[in-house]
Amino acid sequence: ILNFNGFTGLADNSFGIISRLNNSSNAADWKIPAGSILPQAGLPGRIVSGGFARRNKLSEFSQFGIAMALGPLPVNLTDFLAERTSKEQVALDWETASEQNSKGFEIERRADNVQSFTFLKFVSSLALNGNSSATLQYHVIDSNSLRGVTYYRLKQVDLDNNFRYSMIRAVSGLNDTRVTVKIYPNPNRGQFSIQVDGSTADQTVQILNEEGQMVRKLKIDSQQNNLIICNLSAGLYYIRIPNVFGKGSHFSEKVLIIK
């Protein structure tokens, strides 16, 4: 985190931390640290009113500075959908409003009761040379006959190998339900949303801390289908929605809050 301390001329979601070697005095050496991630747009660390800039997953010490982007973020992902279309297939669809310096998307999948996501497939950017100002649509079919809940996310990778994650989507197993759940952003700075689509019933959301103790129990109204969570302390939490995909088929995902 770098406090502004007199910086002027910054615009929301257009600034970020850059770095160069400790012994450098050349302005041309400033670069985006490889493998690093910016917080989601609109969160503290990306907005001027927060008073600071933030960059996650830095792996080494160096000189650090704050820079303004000359254009929009590399990829403007407008939505990401996952829907089971048959007992053997899940359709993954996403759309970008614009792309700059984009290499493509890694699709990651996590089966129920498995702790971490695994790489599934790489999809190259449809943008010519990684750059496009037009809407681009992506469609992938995943061969998936898993009986439990499956979780999907996208890892968007730039040509310089910086990356960022999309929201998480969850789909049910072999039954005929078309219910999907997404949670975003994750990680976050203390506020995130849970959205349930395709359900005609109210849903109970359980939030548990890292020790497994329930800290909140909330309802998602079937008419509103969206719940905004805020005012949680920093830490790792587990979000559980019992029976959302049918009796005995639950949604469960980890959420990391960083402050």
Backbone as numpy.savetxt, mean C-alpha at the origin, in Angstrom:
# Nx Ny Nz CAx CAy CAz Cx Cy Cz
13.53 11.21 9.35 12.68 12.40 9.35 13.56 13.64 9.35
13.28 14.58 8.45 13.97 15.86 8.40 12.96 16.97 8.61
13.16 17.79 9.65 12.30 18.94 9.87 12.61 20.03 8.85
11.60 20.81 8.49 11.79 21.81 7.45 12.74 22.93 7.89
12.53 23.48 9.11 13.43 24.51 9.65 13.75 25.61 8.65
12.71 26.24 8.11 12.93 27.37 7.22 12.80 27.07 5.75
12.63 25.81 5.37 12.40 25.48 3.96 11.13 26.18 3.48
11.17 26.73 2.28 9.99 27.36 1.69 9.80 26.81 0.27
8.62 27.06 -0.27 8.36 26.66 -1.65 8.01 25.20 -1.83
7.74 24.48 -0.74 7.39 23.07 -0.84 5.89 22.91 -1.12
5.55 21.89 -1.87 4.15 21.60 -2.18 3.80 20.20 -1.69
2.59 20.04 -1.21 2.15 18.74 -0.69 2.41 17.62 -1.70
2.91 16.50 -1.21 3.10 15.27 -1.98 4.10 15.39 -3.12
4.88 16.49 -3.15 5.84 16.70 -4.23 7.27 16.84 -3.73
7.50 16.66 -2.42 8.86 16.76 -1.88 9.27 15.43 -1.26
10.56 15.26 -1.08 11.04 14.03 -0.49 12.49 14.15 -0.09
12.96 13.22 0.73 14.34 13.20 1.18 15.21 12.54 0.12
16.38 13.18 -0.17 17.36 12.64 -1.09 18.69 12.51 -0.35
19.66 11.85 -0.97 20.93 11.62 -0.27 22.10 11.68 -1.25
23.30 11.85 -0.69 24.55 11.72 -1.45 25.65 11.30 -0.48
26.78 10.86 -0.98 27.87 10.37 -0.14 28.35 11.44 0.83
28.86 11.00 1.98 29.28 11.93 3.02 30.35 12.91 2.55
31.24 12.45 1.67 32.36 13.30 1.25 32.07 14.08 -0.03
30.82 14.07 -0.49 30.49 14.75 -1.74 30.12 16.22 -1.50
30.53 17.07 -2.46 30.10 18.47 -2.48 29.51 18.82 -3.85
29.20 17.80 -4.64 28.69 17.97 -5.99 27.17 17.83 -5.99
26.47 18.85 -6.46 25.01 18.81 -6.48 24.48 17.70 -7.38
25.29 17.30 -8.38 24.84 16.25 -9.29 24.80 14.88 -8.63
25.38 14.74 -7.43 25.41 13.45 -6.73 24.14 13.16 -5.95
23.27 14.15 -5.77 22.04 13.90 -5.04 21.19 12.88 -5.77
20.61 11.93 -5.05 19.80 10.89 -5.67 18.76 10.38 -4.69
17.80 9.63 -5.21 16.82 8.94 -4.35 17.48 7.68 -3.81
17.56 7.48 -2.50 18.21 6.29 -1.94 17.56 5.00 -2.44
18.38 4.11 -2.97 17.87 2.86 -3.53 17.14 2.05 -2.48
15.98 1.49 -2.87 15.21 0.62 -1.97 14.37 1.35 -0.96
14.41 2.69 -0.96 13.65 3.45 0.03 12.20 3.64 -0.42
11.35 4.02 0.54 9.92 4.17 0.27 9.42 5.46 0.90
8.62 6.21 0.16 7.94 7.38 0.71 6.63 6.95 1.36
6.17 7.68 2.40 4.82 7.42 2.93 3.78 7.68 1.84
2.58 7.17 2.07 1.48 7.40 1.15 1.18 8.90 1.03
0.75 9.33 -0.15 0.37 10.72 -0.37 -0.70 11.14 0.64
-0.55 12.35 1.17 -1.51 12.90 2.12 -1.20 12.62 3.56
-0.21 11.77 3.84 0.15 11.47 5.22 1.29 12.38 5.68
1.45 12.56 7.01 2.58 13.34 7.52 3.89 12.81 6.95
4.78 13.73 6.62 6.00 13.36 5.91 5.90 13.62 4.42
4.66 13.84 3.94 4.40 14.17 2.54 3.65 15.48 2.38
3.16 16.04 3.51 2.39 17.28 3.45 3.11 18.38 4.22
3.00 19.61 3.72 3.74 20.74 4.29 3.32 21.00 5.73
2.02 20.87 6.03 1.54 21.19 7.37 2.12 20.27 8.44
2.64 19.10 8.04 3.25 18.19 9.01 4.56 18.71 9.57
5.23 19.59 8.82 6.45 20.20 9.31 7.72 19.39 9.10
7.61 18.23 8.42 8.80 17.41 8.21 8.64 16.55 6.96
9.79 16.08 6.46 9.81 15.11 5.36 10.23 13.76 5.92
9.68 12.69 5.35 9.99 11.34 5.85 10.29 10.40 4.69
11.28 9.53 4.89 11.55 8.45 3.93 11.87 7.19 4.73
11.22 6.09 4.38 11.38 4.82 5.09 12.36 3.89 4.36
12.83 2.88 5.08 13.71 1.84 4.55 15.05 2.38 4.05
15.61 3.36 4.73 16.97 3.80 4.45 17.94 2.79 5.05
19.00 2.46 4.30 19.89 1.38 4.73 21.29 1.85 5.11
21.61 3.14 4.92 22.96 3.59 5.23 22.95 5.08 5.56
24.01 5.51 6.28 24.17 6.92 6.61 24.76 7.66 5.41
24.45 8.96 5.32 24.97 9.80 4.24 24.56 11.23 4.53
24.87 12.13 3.60 24.27 13.46 3.64 22.82 13.33 3.19
21.93 14.04 3.86 20.53 14.02 3.47 20.04 15.43 3.20
19.10 15.55 2.28 18.50 16.84 1.96 17.05 16.65 1.58
16.36 17.77 1.35 14.96 17.73 0.92 14.88 18.33 -0.48
14.20 17.66 -1.38 14.08 18.11 -2.76 12.62 18.11 -3.18
12.32 18.98 -4.14 11.00 19.02 -4.76 11.04 18.26 -6.07
10.02 17.45 -6.34 9.91 16.79 -7.64 9.51 17.80 -8.70
10.02 17.61 -9.91 9.68 18.51 -11.01 8.34 18.12 -11.64
7.82 16.97 -11.27 6.56 16.51 -11.84 5.84 15.65 -10.82
4.80 14.93 -11.25 4.04 14.09 -10.33 4.83 12.87 -9.90
4.29 12.13 -8.93 4.91 10.90 -8.48 5.03 9.91 -9.64
6.03 9.00 -9.57 6.27 8.10 -10.69 5.02 7.38 -11.19
4.19 6.86 -10.27 3.01 6.12 -10.69 1.82 6.56 -9.84
0.74 6.92 -10.52 -0.50 7.28 -9.84 -1.47 6.11 -10.00
-1.47 5.21 -9.01 -2.33 4.03 -9.02 -3.70 4.43 -8.51
-4.71 4.35 -9.38 -6.05 4.81 -9.00 -6.88 3.73 -8.32
-6.61 2.45 -8.63 -7.34 1.39 -7.94 -6.67 0.05 -8.20
-6.94 -0.89 -7.33 -6.45 -2.26 -7.45 -7.54 -3.19 -6.95
-7.99 -4.10 -7.80 -9.11 -4.99 -7.48 -8.67 -6.44 -7.61
-9.20 -7.27 -6.72 -9.00 -8.72 -6.80 -10.35 -9.38 -6.61
-10.73 -10.25 -7.54 -12.05 -10.89 -7.48 -11.94 -12.34 -7.94
-12.50 -13.24 -7.14 -12.54 -14.64 -7.56 -13.61 -14.79 -8.63
-13.21 -15.29 -9.81 -14.13 -15.46 -10.92 -14.57 -16.91 -11.10
-13.84 -17.84 -10.49 -14.21 -19.25 -10.51 -13.49 -19.95 -9.36
-13.71 -21.24 -9.21 -13.06 -21.97 -8.14 -11.56 -22.12 -8.38
-11.10 -21.87 -9.59 -9.69 -22.02 -9.93 -8.99 -20.72 -10.27
-9.72 -19.61 -10.35 -9.09 -18.38 -10.84 -9.50 -17.16 -10.04
-8.55 -16.23 -9.90 -8.79 -14.91 -9.33 -8.34 -13.87 -10.34
-9.19 -12.90 -10.63 -8.86 -11.82 -11.56 -8.28 -10.64 -10.78
-7.14 -10.15 -11.23 -6.49 -8.99 -10.65 -6.50 -7.86 -11.68
-7.07 -6.73 -11.29 -7.17 -5.58 -12.20 -6.70 -4.33 -11.48
-5.89 -3.54 -12.15 -5.50 -2.25 -11.60 -5.35 -1.23 -12.72
-5.37 0.03 -12.33 -5.37 1.14 -13.28 -4.44 2.24 -12.79
-3.70 2.83 -13.70 -2.86 3.97 -13.37 -3.31 5.18 -14.18
-3.36 6.33 -13.53 -3.72 7.57 -14.22 -2.53 8.15 -14.96
-1.32 7.87 -14.45 -0.09 8.33 -15.10 1.06 7.49 -14.57
2.13 7.40 -15.36 3.33 6.68 -14.93 4.57 7.43 -15.43
5.56 7.53 -14.56 6.84 8.10 -14.93 7.95 7.22 -14.35
8.94 6.91 -15.19 10.09 6.14 -14.73 9.67 4.79 -14.16
8.63 4.19 -14.74 8.04 2.97 -14.19 8.59 1.73 -14.88
9.08 0.78 -14.09 9.52 -0.51 -14.63 8.35 -1.48 -14.71
7.53 -1.52 -13.67 6.39 -2.42 -13.69 5.92 -2.77 -12.29
5.21 -3.90 -12.18 4.54 -4.28 -10.93 4.85 -5.73 -10.59
5.26 -5.95 -9.37 5.37 -7.31 -8.85 4.07 -7.65 -8.12
3.44 -8.75 -8.50 2.24 -9.21 -7.81 2.68 -10.11 -6.67
2.21 -9.82 -5.47 2.55 -10.63 -4.30 1.28 -11.22 -3.71
1.41 -12.43 -3.19 0.24 -13.16 -2.67 0.57 -13.78 -1.32
-0.42 -13.80 -0.45 -0.25 -14.45 0.85 -1.47 -15.31 1.14
-1.24 -16.57 1.43 -2.34 -17.47 1.79 -2.71 -17.27 3.25
-3.93 -17.64 3.58 -4.40 -17.53 4.95 -3.49 -18.36 5.87
-3.25 -17.83 7.07 -2.41 -18.49 8.08 -0.93 -18.54 7.70
-0.53 -17.79 6.67 0.88 -17.63 6.31 1.30 -16.22 6.69
2.48 -16.05 7.24 2.88 -14.78 7.82 3.30 -13.71 6.81
3.90 -14.11 5.69 4.48 -13.12 4.78 4.01 -13.31 3.34
4.09 -12.23 2.56 3.76 -12.28 1.15 4.90 -12.91 0.37
4.56 -13.57 -0.74 5.56 -14.14 -1.64 5.34 -13.61 -3.05
6.43 -13.55 -3.81 6.38 -13.07 -5.19 5.60 -14.05 -6.05
4.70 -13.51 -6.90 3.88 -14.34 -7.76 4.25 -14.15 -9.23
4.32 -12.89 -9.67 4.56 -12.62 -11.08 4.95 -11.16 -11.26
5.82 -10.88 -12.25 6.17 -9.50 -12.59 5.43 -9.10 -13.86
4.81 -7.93 -13.84 4.09 -7.38 -14.99 4.78 -6.09 -15.41
5.32 -6.07 -16.62 6.03 -4.89 -17.11 5.06 -3.73 -17.31
5.56 -2.52 -17.13 4.75 -1.33 -17.35 4.31 -1.26 -18.81
3.05 -0.85 -19.02 2.54 -0.63 -20.37 2.95 0.72 -20.93
3.55 1.56 -20.08 3.98 2.89 -20.51 5.23 2.78 -21.38
5.26 3.49 -22.49 6.41 3.48 -23.38 7.61 4.08 -22.67
8.68 3.29 -22.56 9.89 3.70 -21.85 9.61 4.09 -20.40
8.50 3.55 -19.85 8.16 3.80 -18.46 7.42 5.09 -18.21
7.02 5.81 -19.27 6.39 7.12 -19.09 5.08 7.20 -19.87
4.03 7.66 -19.18 2.73 7.82 -19.82 1.89 8.81 -19.03
1.14 9.63 -19.73 0.19 10.54 -19.08 -1.25 10.09 -19.33
-1.41 8.94 -19.97 -2.74 8.40 -20.26 -3.11 7.32 -19.24
-4.39 7.03 -19.14 -4.85 5.96 -18.26 -4.46 4.61 -18.85
-3.83 3.77 -18.03 -3.42 2.43 -18.45 -4.09 1.41 -17.54
-4.56 0.33 -18.14 -5.28 -0.70 -17.40 -4.54 -2.03 -17.50
-4.47 -2.73 -16.38 -3.76 -4.00 -16.30 -4.73 -5.09 -15.86
-4.55 -6.28 -16.42 -5.43 -7.41 -16.09 -4.59 -8.68 -16.05
-4.66 -9.41 -14.94 -3.91 -10.65 -14.76 -4.84 -11.69 -14.14
-4.75 -12.92 -14.61 -5.49 -14.03 -14.02 -4.53 -14.88 -13.22
-4.84 -15.09 -11.94 -4.04 -15.93 -11.07 -4.72 -17.29 -10.90
-3.98 -18.35 -11.19 -4.51 -19.70 -10.96 -4.50 -19.96 -9.45
-5.66 -19.93 -8.87 -5.77 -19.99 -7.41 -6.97 -20.85 -7.03
-6.69 -22.02 -6.49 -7.76 -22.90 -6.00 -7.65 -23.11 -4.50
-7.01 -22.14 -3.81 -6.86 -22.23 -2.36 -8.23 -22.16 -1.68
-8.43 -22.94 -0.66 -9.74 -22.99 0.01 -9.95 -21.82 0.97
-8.87 -21.32 1.54 -9.00 -20.23 2.49 -8.97 -18.87 1.82
-8.80 -17.84 2.63 -8.71 -16.47 2.13 -7.32 -16.25 1.55
-7.25 -15.52 0.43 -5.98 -15.16 -0.19 -5.85 -13.65 -0.21
-4.65 -13.14 0.10 -4.37 -11.71 0.14 -3.42 -11.36 -1.00
-3.71 -10.24 -1.66 -2.89 -9.78 -2.77 -2.45 -8.33 -2.54
-1.27 -7.99 -3.05 -0.84 -6.60 -3.11 0.09 -6.43 -4.30
0.27 -5.19 -4.74 1.19 -4.85 -5.82 2.42 -4.16 -5.24
3.56 -4.48 -5.79 4.81 -3.78 -5.48 5.22 -3.04 -6.75
4.98 -1.73 -6.78 5.31 -0.94 -7.96 6.79 -0.59 -7.93
7.51 -0.92 -9.00 8.96 -0.76 -9.06 9.31 0.26 -10.13
10.16 1.24 -9.78 10.64 2.24 -10.73 11.85 1.71 -11.50
12.23 2.41 -12.56 13.40 2.02 -13.34 14.68 2.08 -12.52
14.69 2.91 -11.47 15.87 2.99 -10.60 15.75 2.05 -9.40
14.73 1.14 -9.46 14.51 0.08 -8.46 13.97 0.58 -7.13
13.56 1.84 -7.01 12.75 2.24 -5.87 11.39 1.57 -6.00
10.71 1.35 -4.88 9.44 0.66 -4.95 8.51 1.15 -3.86
7.21 0.87 -4.05 6.19 1.19 -3.05 5.06 0.17 -3.20
4.31 -0.04 -2.11 3.26 -1.05 -2.12 1.88 -0.42 -2.30
0.99 -1.20 -2.89 -0.41 -0.79 -3.01 -1.17 -1.17 -1.75
-2.47 -0.88 -1.75 -3.33 -1.41 -0.71 -3.42 -2.92 -0.84
-3.87 -3.58 0.21 -4.03 -5.04 0.21 -5.47 -5.39 -0.12
-5.65 -6.38 -0.99 -6.97 -6.91 -1.31 -7.06 -8.36 -0.86
-8.22 -8.77 -0.39 -8.43 -10.15 0.06 -9.62 -10.73 -0.67
-9.50 -12.00 -1.06 -10.61 -12.70 -1.70 -10.84 -14.02 -0.99
-12.04 -14.54 -1.13 -12.42 -15.77 -0.45 -11.93 -16.99 -1.21
-12.15 -18.16 -0.61 -11.70 -19.41 -1.19 -12.67 -19.97 -2.21
-13.05 -21.24 -2.05 -13.77 -21.94 -3.10 -15.27 -21.72 -3.11
-15.80 -20.97 -2.14 -17.25 -20.75 -2.19 -17.58 -19.70 -3.24
-18.84 -19.37 -3.39 -19.27 -18.50 -4.47 -19.35 -17.03 -4.09
-18.89 -16.66 -2.90 -19.00 -15.26 -2.49 -18.13 -14.35 -3.35
-18.55 -13.12 -3.55 -17.79 -12.13 -4.31 -17.34 -10.99 -3.38
-17.31 -11.28 -2.09 -16.89 -10.28 -1.11 -15.38 -10.06 -1.22
-14.96 -8.80 -1.20 -13.53 -8.47 -1.15 -13.32 -7.45 -0.04
-12.12 -7.47 0.53 -11.75 -6.56 1.60 -10.44 -5.88 1.22
-10.35 -4.58 1.45 -9.06 -3.91 1.27 -8.78 -3.04 2.49
-7.49 -2.90 2.77 -7.03 -2.08 3.90 -5.89 -1.21 3.40
-5.96 0.09 3.66 -4.97 1.01 3.08 -4.96 2.32 3.86
-3.83 3.06 3.91 -2.50 2.56 3.52 -1.93 1.67 4.61
-0.94 0.89 4.28 -0.31 -0.01 5.23 1.13 -0.25 4.78
2.12 0.24 5.57 2.06 0.92 6.86 1.42 2.31 6.74
1.13 2.92 7.91 0.52 4.25 7.92 1.00 5.03 9.14
0.58 6.29 9.19 1.03 7.18 10.27 -0.04 7.37 11.33
-0.98 6.44 11.43 -1.98 6.53 12.49 -3.40 6.61 12.01
-3.59 6.63 10.68 -4.95 6.63 10.14 -4.99 5.74 8.91
-5.96 4.83 8.87 -6.10 3.96 7.71 -7.56 3.59 7.54
-7.88 3.02 6.39 -9.26 2.67 6.06 -9.40 1.17 5.85
-10.57 0.66 6.22 -10.95 -0.72 5.93 -12.22 -0.67 5.10
-12.21 -1.33 3.96 -13.36 -1.30 3.06 -13.80 -2.72 2.71
-15.09 -2.99 2.83 -15.67 -4.29 2.49 -16.64 -4.09 1.34
-16.40 -4.77 0.23 -17.27 -4.68 -0.94 -17.95 -6.02 -1.19
-19.20 -5.96 -1.61 -19.92 -7.18 -2.00 -20.68 -7.84 -0.88
-20.71 -7.23 0.31 -21.42 -7.83 1.44 -22.73 -7.08 1.69
-23.77 -7.84 2.00 -25.07 -7.22 2.30 -25.34 -7.19 3.80
-24.36 -7.57 4.59 -24.54 -7.62 6.05 -23.54 -6.68 6.73
-23.92 -6.21 7.93 -22.96 -5.46 8.74 -21.83 -6.40 9.17
-20.63 -5.82 9.32 -19.47 -6.63 9.68 -18.85 -6.12 10.98
-18.36 -7.04 11.78 -17.65 -6.69 13.02 -16.15 -6.70 12.76
-15.49 -5.60 13.10 -14.04 -5.47 12.93 -13.38 -5.54 14.30
-12.46 -6.47 14.45 -11.71 -6.60 15.70 -10.28 -6.13 15.46
-9.78 -5.27 16.34 -8.40 -4.80 16.27 -7.66 -5.32 17.49
-6.62 -6.11 17.25 -5.84 -6.71 18.33 -4.42 -6.17 18.31
-3.83 -6.03 19.49 -2.44 -5.58 19.53 -1.51 -6.78 19.30
-0.20 -6.51 19.39 0.78 -7.54 19.07 0.72 -8.72 20.03
0.20 -8.49 21.24 0.07 -9.57 22.22 -1.23 -10.35 22.06
-2.06 -9.95 21.08 -3.31 -10.64 20.84 -4.47 -10.13 21.66
-4.28 -9.00 22.37 -5.36 -8.43 23.18 -6.21 -7.50 22.31
-7.52 -7.62 22.42 -8.40 -6.77 21.63 -8.40 -5.35 22.18
-8.11 -4.38 21.32 -8.07 -2.99 21.73 -9.29 -2.21 21.23
-9.91 -2.71 20.16 -11.15 -2.08 19.66 -12.02 -3.13 18.98
-13.33 -2.86 19.03 -14.30 -3.68 18.34 -15.30 -2.73 17.69
-15.36 -2.74 16.36 -16.12 -1.75 15.62 -17.05 -2.44 14.62
-17.94 -1.67 14.05 -18.88 -2.18 13.06 -18.67 -1.46 11.73
-18.78 -2.23 10.64 -18.85 -1.65 9.30 -20.29 -1.80 8.82
-20.93 -0.67 8.59 -22.30 -0.65 8.10 -22.32 -1.09 6.64
-23.19 -2.03 6.31 -23.27 -2.53 4.93 -23.65 -1.43 3.95
-24.30 -0.37 4.43 -24.68 0.73 3.56 -23.51 1.67 3.29
-22.57 1.73 4.24 -21.43 2.64 4.09 -20.20 1.89 3.56
-20.00 0.66 3.97 -18.97 -0.31 3.58 -17.52 0.16 3.84
-17.36 1.26 4.59 -16.02 1.79 4.80 -15.86 2.26 6.24
-14.69 2.03 6.80 -14.42 2.40 8.19 -13.04 3.05 8.26
-12.95 4.23 8.85 -11.68 4.93 9.02 -11.22 4.73 10.46
-10.00 4.22 10.63 -9.42 3.96 11.94 -8.37 5.01 12.24
-8.42 5.59 13.43 -7.42 6.58 13.81 -7.20 6.51 15.33
-6.22 7.28 15.79 -5.90 7.42 17.22 -5.41 6.13 17.87
-4.73 5.28 17.10 -4.05 4.13 17.67 -2.59 4.49 17.91
-2.00 3.96 18.94 -0.58 4.19 19.20 0.27 3.46 18.16
1.52 3.90 18.02 2.43 3.24 17.09 2.62 1.78 17.48
2.74 0.91 16.49 2.95 -0.49 16.77 2.32 -1.38 15.71
2.40 -2.68 15.94 1.84 -3.68 15.03 0.48 -4.13 15.56
-0.50 -4.16 14.66 -1.85 -4.58 15.04 -2.34 -5.65 14.06
-3.32 -6.42 14.53 -3.96 -7.43 13.70 -5.42 -7.03 13.50
-5.83 -6.97 12.24 -7.22 -6.65 11.91 -7.93 -7.95 11.56
-9.04 -8.21 12.23 -9.79 -9.45 12.01 -11.26 -9.12 11.77
-11.82 -9.70 10.71 -13.25 -9.55 10.42 -13.83 -10.96 10.33
-14.45 -11.44 11.39 -14.95 -12.82 11.41 -16.08 -13.04 10.39
-16.03 -14.19 9.70 -17.11 -14.67 8.84 -17.45 -13.73 7.68
-16.56 -12.83 7.33 -16.89 -11.86 6.28 -17.04 -12.54 4.92
-16.34 -13.67 4.70 -16.44 -14.39 3.43 -17.39 -15.58 3.51
-18.15 -15.65 4.59 -19.02 -16.78 4.83 -18.68 -17.41 6.17
-19.56 -18.25 6.68 -19.37 -18.85 8.00 -18.06 -19.62 8.06
-17.23 -19.25 9.03 -15.95 -19.90 9.23 -14.83 -19.38 8.36
-15.10 -18.37 7.52 -14.08 -17.82 6.62 -13.84 -16.36 6.97
-12.69 -16.09 7.59 -12.42 -14.80 8.19 -11.35 -14.01 7.42
-11.39 -12.70 7.58 -10.32 -11.83 7.10 -9.36 -11.55 8.25
-8.03 -11.64 7.98 -7.04 -11.36 9.00 -5.81 -10.78 8.34
-5.35 -9.62 8.82 -4.18 -8.97 8.24 -3.49 -8.11 9.26
-2.16 -7.96 9.12 -1.36 -7.12 9.99 -1.35 -5.68 9.46
-1.35 -4.73 10.41 -1.23 -3.31 10.08 -0.14 -2.71 10.94
0.76 -1.96 10.32 1.85 -1.33 11.05 1.62 0.17 11.11
1.62 0.71 12.33 1.47 2.16 12.53 2.81 2.71 12.98
3.28 3.71 12.24 4.56 4.34 12.51 4.32 5.81 12.85
4.88 6.27 13.95 4.72 7.68 14.34 6.07 8.27 14.70
